[in-house]
Amino acid sequence: MRQRLPLIKQPVIVFQGRKDTTVDATAGNIILQGVNSTYTEHHWMERSSHAITIDCELDTVADLTVRFMEKVLQSQ
């Protein structure tokens, strides 16, 4: 799949749980270094595991996502 990452030109936001034992910690950087997106962000959720959207930092994830979307939309 890495060879297909350069095809991605849409804005990309990556969230990773610091306590995630499912996905390797380097995955977020691999994704962001591989895409051709103008807008990218990478956020570590220090108290979350793999299922971030149902973990204890959901409100933070939602807030960061809204801010990212607003930033991208304001730039257009």
ZIURRA-V527528 format. One record per pair of residues at least 24 apart in sequence whose C-alpha atoms are under 7 Angstrom apart, sorted by the first residue. I is the first residue (numbers start at 1). J is the second residue. If there is no record, write none. Layout:
i->(I	I)
j->(J	J)
This chain:
i->(2	5	5	5	6	6	6	7	7	8	8	8	9	9	9	10	11	11	11	11	12	12	12	12	13	13	13	14	14	14	15	15	15	15	16	16	16	17	17	17	17	17	17	17	17	18	18	18	18	18	18	19	19	19	20	20	21	22)
j->(34	31	34	35	34	35	36	35	36	35	36	37	35	36	37	37	37	38	39	40	37	39	40	41	40	41	42	41	42	43	42	43	44	45	43	44	45	44	45	46	47	48	49	50	52	44	45	46	47	48	49	47	48	49	49	50	50	50)
